[in-house]
Amino acid sequence: MKLSSKSVDVSAILPIIWQELFRLDALCRDNLGYELIITSALDGQHTARTSDHYRGTAIDMRTWTTATSGTQVYGSERTKLFDAVQSARGDNWYVKNERNHFHLSYRPEYSG
């Protein structure tokens, strides 16, 4: 697991998030062939001031064909990857397929 740049701030990510990130790293290695790359956490600009990113309960992950290609996984391969990430996370997680990354948030209030 690594950060996409030095500007990615994971300093206040909650412990429950770290536990999942290690599992997600293994899933990325199996499905993408490279380690989990976190592209955003507490840093960056997000859609709302109440974003889960600012609470330390969300990350964005890279969805490129290779770790450095800049080319997005698309079509059925992207759907397969998204389904694998979503299934592995369980009820307390919200996973969103964004245009150029996957967004993952820990939201226990939404569990089934």
N, CA, C and O atoms as a DFTB+ gen file, in Angstrom:
448 C
 N C O
     1  1       0.851      -1.162       0.000
     2  2       0.000       0.000       0.000
     3  2       0.901       1.230       0.000
     4  3       1.913       1.288       0.698
     5  1       0.496       2.217      -0.812
     6  2       1.264       3.456      -0.814
     7  2       0.363       4.626      -1.172
     8  3      -0.784       4.451      -1.584
     9  1       0.908       5.820      -1.004
    10  2       0.200       7.053      -1.330
    11  2       0.606       7.493      -2.727
    12  3       1.746       7.279      -3.141
    13  1      -0.318       8.105      -3.456
    14  2      -0.009       8.533      -4.823
    15  2       0.959       9.705      -4.850
    16  3       1.667       9.903      -5.837
    17  1       0.995      10.488      -3.767
    18  2       1.932      11.612      -3.681
    19  2       2.146      11.979      -2.220
    20  3       1.430      11.506      -1.337
    21  1       3.134      12.822      -1.978
    22  2       3.429      13.271      -0.615
    23  2       2.323      14.142      -0.040
    24  3       2.252      14.324       1.176
    25  1       1.462      14.679      -0.888
    26  2       0.396      15.562      -0.406
    27  2      -0.814      14.804       0.153
    28  3      -1.688      15.415       0.768
    29  1      -0.875      13.496      -0.051
    30  2      -1.995      12.710       0.482
    31  2      -1.826      12.612       1.998
    32  3      -0.814      12.116       2.493
    33  1      -2.837      13.095       2.723
    34  2      -2.780      13.183       4.183
    35  2      -3.591      12.059       4.822
    36  3      -4.820      12.052       4.761
    37  1      -2.890      11.119       5.431
    38  2      -3.554      10.018       6.132
    39  2      -3.322      10.107       7.639
    40  3      -3.519       9.127       8.359
    41  1      -2.906      11.270       8.112
    42  2      -2.503      11.443       9.508
    43  2      -3.611      11.185      10.520
    44  3      -3.320      10.793      11.650
    45  1      -4.853      11.389      10.155
    46  2      -5.951      11.213      11.110
    47  2      -6.955      10.151      10.665
    48  3      -8.115      10.173      11.077
    49  1      -6.507       9.227       9.825
    50  2      -7.384       8.126       9.422
    51  2      -7.665       7.269      10.659
    52  3      -6.748       6.941      11.411
    53  1      -8.909       6.916      10.862
    54  2      -9.295       6.127      12.031
    55  2      -8.751       4.705      11.954
    56  3      -8.588       4.168      10.858
    57  1      -8.463       4.081      13.112
    58  2      -7.917       2.715      13.119
    59  2      -8.758       1.710      12.330
    60  3      -8.202       0.836      11.665
    61  1     -10.067       1.815      12.392
    62  2     -10.919       0.872      11.649
    63  2     -10.673       0.971      10.143
    64  3     -10.799      -0.019       9.423
    65  1     -10.326       2.160       9.674
    66  2     -10.019       2.355       8.251
    67  2      -8.720       1.628       7.908
    68  3      -8.637       0.944       6.888
    69  1      -7.706       1.779       8.764
    70  2      -6.426       1.117       8.500
    71  2      -6.598      -0.391       8.392
    72  3      -5.989      -1.020       7.525
    73  1      -7.414      -0.980       9.255
    74  2      -7.647      -2.428       9.190
    75  2      -8.168      -2.827       7.813
    76  3      -7.707      -3.808       7.230
    77  1      -9.109      -2.079       7.307
    78  2      -9.682      -2.381       5.993
    79  2      -8.697      -2.115       4.864
    80  3      -8.697      -2.827       3.859
    81  1      -7.863      -1.103       5.021
    82  2      -6.913      -0.777       3.959
    83  2      -5.945      -1.922       3.705
    84  3      -5.565      -2.170       2.561
    85  1      -5.543      -2.620       4.755
    86  2      -4.647      -3.757       4.558
    87  2      -5.350      -4.884       3.797
    88  3      -4.732      -5.542       2.960
    89  1      -6.624      -5.110       4.076
    90  2      -7.383      -6.112       3.320
    91  2      -7.587      -5.653       1.870
    92  3      -7.496      -6.450       0.937
    93  1      -7.861      -4.367       1.702
    94  2      -8.057      -3.808       0.368
    95  2      -6.767      -3.882      -0.449
    96  3      -6.809      -4.084      -1.663
    97  1      -5.637      -3.720       0.207
    98  2      -4.352      -3.831      -0.473
    99  2      -4.200      -5.219      -1.101
   100  3      -3.771      -5.340      -2.248
   101  1      -4.544      -6.244      -0.361
   102  2      -4.463      -7.615      -0.896
   103  2      -5.413      -7.791      -2.075
   104  3      -5.061      -8.429      -3.067
   105  1      -6.609      -7.233      -1.973
   106  2      -7.583      -7.321      -3.064
   107  2      -7.052      -6.627      -4.319
   108  3      -7.213      -7.144      -5.424
   109  1      -6.426      -5.473      -4.161
   110  2      -5.858      -4.755      -5.312
   111  2      -4.755      -5.568      -5.972
   112  3      -4.694      -5.668      -7.197
   113  1      -3.894      -6.142      -5.163
   114  2      -2.812      -6.958      -5.717
   115  2      -3.371      -8.135      -6.525
   116  3      -2.843      -8.477      -7.583
   117  1      -4.437      -8.746      -6.019
   118  2      -5.052      -9.883      -6.716
   119  2      -5.782      -9.462      -7.989
   120  3      -5.723     -10.170      -8.994
   121  1      -6.466      -8.323      -7.959
   122  2      -7.313      -7.911      -9.084
   123  2      -6.639      -6.960     -10.067
   124  3      -6.949      -6.979     -11.258
   125  1      -5.732      -6.139      -9.585
   126  2      -5.068      -5.164     -10.455
   127  2      -3.625      -5.540     -10.775
   128  3      -3.072      -5.108     -11.786
   129  1      -3.026      -6.342      -9.912
   130  2      -1.629      -6.703     -10.102
   131  2      -0.667      -5.705      -9.490
   132  3       0.542      -5.798      -9.706
   133  1      -1.183      -4.751      -8.729
   134  2      -0.325      -3.813      -7.999
   135  2      -0.989      -3.437      -6.683
   136  3      -2.186      -3.644      -6.482
   137  1      -0.169      -2.875      -5.790
   138  2      -0.654      -2.548      -4.449
   139  2      -1.685      -1.423      -4.454
   140  3      -1.776      -0.651      -5.409
   141  1      -2.453      -1.343      -3.381
   142  2      -3.403      -0.258      -3.193
   143  2      -2.664       1.073      -3.242
   144  3      -1.653       1.255      -2.564
   145  1      -3.174       2.001      -4.044
   146  2      -2.618       3.352      -4.094
   147  2      -3.718       4.315      -3.674
   148  3      -4.734       4.457      -4.354
   149  1      -3.497       4.974      -2.538
   150  2      -4.460       5.933      -2.000
   151  2      -4.193       7.281      -2.652
   152  3      -3.089       7.816      -2.560
   153  1      -5.207       7.824      -3.307
   154  2      -5.042       9.097      -4.017
   155  2      -5.552      10.284      -3.220
   156  3      -5.202      11.426      -3.518
   157  1      -6.376      10.030      -2.206
   158  2      -6.881      11.108      -1.362
   159  2      -7.400      10.528      -0.062
   160  3      -7.928       9.417      -0.024
   161  1      -7.240      11.300       1.005
   162  2      -7.806      10.928       2.300
   163  2      -8.338      12.216       2.935
   164  3      -9.424      12.675       2.580
   165  1      -7.584      12.802       3.870
   166  2      -8.032      14.044       4.499
   167  2      -7.690      15.277       3.667
   168  3      -8.164      16.374       3.960
   169  1      -6.897      15.108       2.667
   170  2      -6.433      16.203       1.817
   171  2      -7.405      16.447       0.664
   172  3      -8.404      15.743       0.515
   173  1      -7.105      17.420      -0.118
   174  2      -7.863      17.668      -1.342
   175  2      -9.180      18.371      -1.104
   176  3      -9.546      18.694       0.026
   177  1      -9.881      18.599      -2.198
   178  2     -11.193      19.223      -2.125
   179  2     -12.236      18.166      -2.416
   180  3     -12.150      17.435      -3.403
   181  1     -13.220      18.100      -1.539
   182  2     -14.267      17.102      -1.672
   183  2     -15.607      17.805      -1.812
   184  3     -15.708      19.011      -1.586
   185  1     -16.616      17.067      -2.178
   186  2     -17.894      17.658      -2.584
   187  2     -18.598      18.462      -1.506
   188  3     -19.365      19.370      -1.824
   189  1     -18.361      18.158      -0.262
   190  2     -19.059      18.893       0.803
   191  2     -18.147      19.057       2.007
   192  3     -17.232      18.261       2.218
   193  1     -18.400      20.080       2.786
   194  2     -17.619      20.292       4.002
   195  2     -17.843      19.157       4.992
   196  3     -17.035      18.942       5.895
   197  1     -18.932      18.442       4.820
   198  2     -19.239      17.321       5.709
   199  2     -18.746      15.987       5.152
   200  3     -19.133      14.929       5.648
   201  1     -17.907      16.028       4.141
   202  2     -17.390      14.813       3.515
   203  2     -16.758      13.884       4.551
   204  3     -16.124      14.337       5.504
   205  1     -16.940      12.587       4.350
   206  2     -16.309      11.595       5.219
   207  2     -14.788      11.713       5.197
   208  3     -14.126      11.305       6.152
   209  1     -14.232      12.257       4.138
   210  2     -12.781      12.456       4.069
   211  2     -12.306      13.314       5.238
   212  3     -11.281      13.009       5.848
   213  1     -13.023      14.363       5.551
   214  2     -12.602      15.299       6.592
   215  2     -12.756      14.728       7.996
   216  3     -12.218      15.285       8.953
   217  1     -13.482      13.625       8.127
   218  2     -13.643      12.963       9.426
   219  2     -12.658      11.807       9.598
   220  3     -12.633      11.161      10.645
   221  1     -11.855      11.550       8.580
   222  2     -10.898      10.454       8.660
   223  2     -11.520       9.095       8.423
   224  3     -10.972       8.075       8.841
   225  1     -12.677       9.074       7.746
   226  2     -13.373       7.804       7.515
   227  2     -13.541       7.475       6.034
   228  3     -14.377       6.645       5.677
   229  1     -12.757       8.116       5.173
   230  2     -12.880       7.837       3.739
   231  2     -11.539       7.971       3.039
   232  3     -10.669       8.738       3.450
   233  1     -11.402       7.202       1.972
   234  2     -10.235       7.313       1.093
   235  2     -10.710       7.180      -0.350
   236  3     -11.800       6.677      -0.623
   237  1      -9.870       7.641      -1.258
   238  2     -10.053       7.387      -2.680
   239  2      -8.900       6.500      -3.119
   240  3      -7.766       6.678      -2.673
   241  1      -9.191       5.544      -3.996
   242  2      -8.151       4.629      -4.463
   243  2      -8.000       4.693      -5.977
   244  3      -8.968       4.913      -6.705
   245  1      -6.780       4.497      -6.431
   246  2      -6.465       4.504      -7.858
   247  2      -7.127       3.326      -8.557
   248  3      -7.241       2.233      -8.001
   249  1      -7.557       3.572      -9.782
   250  2      -8.183       2.518     -10.599
   251  2      -7.570       2.498     -12.001
   252  3      -8.285       2.434     -13.001
   253  1      -6.249       2.553     -12.059
   254  2      -5.555       2.508     -13.342
   255  2      -5.269       1.067     -13.740
   256  3      -5.301       0.164     -12.904
   257  1      -4.990       0.860     -15.018
   258  2      -4.680      -0.480     -15.515
   259  2      -3.352      -0.989     -14.960
   260  3      -3.193      -2.188     -14.730
   261  1      -2.405      -0.088     -14.746
   262  2      -1.158      -0.408     -14.049
   263  2      -0.905       0.725     -13.062
   264  3      -1.575       1.756     -13.115
   265  1       0.042       0.544     -12.177
   266  2       0.293       1.535     -11.129
   267  2       0.659       2.908     -11.675
   268  3       0.431       3.919     -11.011
   269  1       1.228       2.955     -12.886
   270  2       1.718       4.231     -13.420
   271  2       1.164       4.599     -14.790
   272  3       1.600       5.593     -15.370
   273  1       0.231       3.841     -15.320
   274  2      -0.217       4.038     -16.705
   275  2      -1.002       5.317     -16.945
   276  3      -0.892       5.921     -18.012
   277  1      -1.794       5.736     -15.964
   278  2      -2.685       6.867     -16.174
   279  2      -3.936       6.490     -16.949
   280  3      -4.796       7.339     -17.182
   281  1      -4.050       5.238     -17.349
   282  2      -5.208       4.753     -18.097
   283  2      -6.158       4.039     -17.144
   284  3      -5.760       3.110     -16.440
   285  1      -7.406       4.475     -17.123
   286  2      -8.397       3.896     -16.223
   287  2      -8.809       2.486     -16.648
   288  3      -8.916       2.185     -17.836
   289  1      -9.034       1.635     -15.654
   290  2      -9.701       0.364     -15.902
   291  2     -11.118       0.728     -16.336
   292  3     -11.741       1.588     -15.714
   293  1     -11.636       0.105     -17.372
   294  2     -12.968       0.478     -17.854
   295  2     -13.761      -0.763     -18.257
   296  3     -13.238      -1.877     -18.278
   297  1     -15.024      -0.542     -18.572
   298  2     -15.890      -1.611     -19.058
   299  2     -16.094      -2.719     -18.045
   300  3     -16.222      -2.470     -16.846
   301  1     -16.123      -3.945     -18.543
   302  2     -16.409      -5.090     -17.677
   303  2     -15.322      -5.300     -16.628
   304  3     -15.611      -5.789     -15.535
   305  1     -14.087      -4.943     -16.936
   306  2     -13.006      -5.073     -15.953
   307  2     -13.221      -4.117     -14.779
   308  3     -12.968      -4.475     -13.629
   309  1     -13.688      -2.907     -15.069
   310  2     -13.963      -1.937     -14.003
   311  2     -15.140      -2.415     -13.149
   312  3     -15.110      -2.313     -11.923
   313  1     -16.169      -2.935     -13.806
   314  2     -17.328      -3.460     -13.080
   315  2     -16.910      -4.612     -12.175
   316  3     -17.339      -4.688     -11.024
   317  1     -16.082      -5.499     -12.689
   318  2     -15.590      -6.636     -11.907
   319  2     -14.795      -6.151     -10.693
   320  3     -14.986      -6.656      -9.586
   321  1     -13.917      -5.189     -10.892
   322  2     -13.121      -4.643      -9.796
   323  2     -14.016      -3.959      -8.770
   324  3     -13.861      -4.174      -7.568
   325  1     -14.948      -3.141      -9.236
   326  2     -15.863      -2.444      -8.329
   327  2     -16.665      -3.445      -7.503
   328  3     -16.796      -3.288      -6.289
   329  1     -17.197      -4.466      -8.154
   330  2     -17.973      -5.481      -7.444
   331  2     -17.126      -6.193      -6.392
   332  3     -17.607      -6.478      -5.295
   333  1     -15.869      -6.480      -6.722
   334  2     -14.975      -7.143      -5.766
   335  2     -14.711      -6.249      -4.560
   336  3     -14.742      -6.716      -3.421
   337  1     -14.452      -4.972      -4.803
   338  2     -14.207      -4.025      -3.706
   339  2     -15.459      -3.885      -2.853
   340  3     -15.387      -3.945      -1.625
   341  1     -16.591      -3.702      -3.491
   342  2     -17.845      -3.512      -2.768
   343  2     -18.203      -4.752      -1.937
   344  3     -18.607      -4.623      -0.781
   345  1     -18.061      -5.920      -2.500
   346  2     -18.384      -7.160      -1.785
   347  2     -17.465      -7.390      -0.596
   348  3     -17.905      -7.867       0.450
   349  1     -16.215      -7.057      -0.750
   350  2     -15.240      -7.280       0.313
   351  2     -15.423      -6.331       1.487
   352  3     -14.974      -6.631       2.594
   353  1     -16.056      -5.220       1.277
   354  2     -16.163      -4.202       2.325
   355  2     -17.298      -4.436       3.311
   356  3     -17.154      -4.068       4.476
   357  1     -18.392      -5.013       2.919
   358  2     -19.472      -5.297       3.853
   359  2     -20.447      -4.148       4.048
   360  3     -20.358      -3.114       3.386
   361  1     -21.378      -4.352       4.969
   362  2     -22.497      -3.433       5.168
   363  2     -22.121      -2.055       5.697
   364  3     -22.826      -1.085       5.422
   365  1     -21.044      -1.946       6.439
   366  2     -20.677      -0.662       7.044
   367  2     -19.927       0.265       6.100
   368  3     -19.489       1.346       6.496
   369  1     -19.783      -0.156       4.870
   370  2     -18.998       0.616       3.917
   371  2     -19.844       1.089       2.747
   372  3     -20.716       0.376       2.252
   373  1     -19.564       2.297       2.327
   374  2     -20.170       2.868       1.125
   375  2     -19.061       2.948       0.088
   376  3     -18.011       3.536       0.347
   377  1     -19.280       2.368      -1.069
   378  2     -18.289       2.387      -2.146
   379  2     -18.931       3.041      -3.356
   380  3     -20.023       2.657      -3.775
   381  1     -18.245       4.033      -3.916
   382  2     -18.782       4.741      -5.078
   383  2     -17.775       4.677      -6.223
   384  3     -16.582       4.918      -6.039
   385  1     -18.279       4.350      -7.395
   386  2     -17.465       4.289      -8.601
   387  2     -17.438       5.686      -9.220
   388  3     -18.354       6.071      -9.947
   389  1     -16.394       6.430      -8.928
   390  2     -16.227       7.768      -9.493
   391  2     -15.605       7.632     -10.880
   392  3     -15.190       6.544     -11.279
   393  1     -15.545       8.718     -11.592
   394  2     -15.017       8.703     -12.957
   395  2     -13.567       8.222     -13.015
   396  3     -13.208       7.457     -13.910
   397  1     -12.736       8.660     -12.076
   398  2     -11.311       8.335     -12.154
   399  2     -10.750       7.682     -10.890
   400  3      -9.534       7.650     -10.701
   401  1     -11.617       7.165     -10.029
   402  2     -11.185       6.475      -8.816
   403  2     -12.394       5.803      -8.163
   404  3     -13.534       6.004      -8.581
   405  1     -12.124       5.009      -7.139
   406  2     -13.200       4.504      -6.280
   407  2     -13.116       5.257      -4.964
   408  3     -12.029       5.474      -4.428
   409  1     -14.262       5.648      -4.452
   410  2     -14.366       6.310      -3.153
   411  2     -14.893       5.278      -2.162
   412  3     -15.884       4.601      -2.436
   413  1     -14.232       5.156      -1.011
   414  2     -14.670       4.234       0.030
   415  2     -14.839       4.996       1.332
   416  3     -13.933       5.708       1.764
   417  1     -16.006       4.845       1.960
   418  2     -16.305       5.505       3.233
   419  2     -16.794       4.479       4.234
   420  3     -17.573       3.585       3.903
   421  1     -16.326       4.620       5.459
   422  2     -16.833       3.795       6.547
   423  2     -18.040       4.503       7.137
   424  3     -17.919       5.612       7.658
   425  1     -19.210       3.867       7.057
   426  2     -20.466       4.469       7.521
   427  2     -21.282       3.441       8.309
   428  3     -22.235       2.869       7.780
   429  1     -20.916       3.208       9.558
   430  2     -21.644       2.197      10.338
   431  2     -23.115       2.539      10.544
   432  3     -23.926       1.647      10.795
   433  1     -23.468       3.809      10.442
   434  2     -24.871       4.201      10.617
   435  2     -25.757       3.669       9.496
   436  3     -26.980       3.641       9.637
   437  1     -25.155       3.244       8.377
   438  2     -25.928       2.726       7.250
   439  2     -25.940       1.208       7.181
   440  3     -26.441       0.643       6.209
   441  1     -25.400       0.536       8.190
   442  2     -25.320      -0.928       8.120
   443  2     -26.710      -1.555       8.140
   444  3     -27.657      -1.024       8.721
   445  1     -26.787      -2.698       7.487
   446  2     -28.064      -3.392       7.356
   447  2     -28.417      -4.119       8.544
   448  3     -29.469      -4.757       8.587
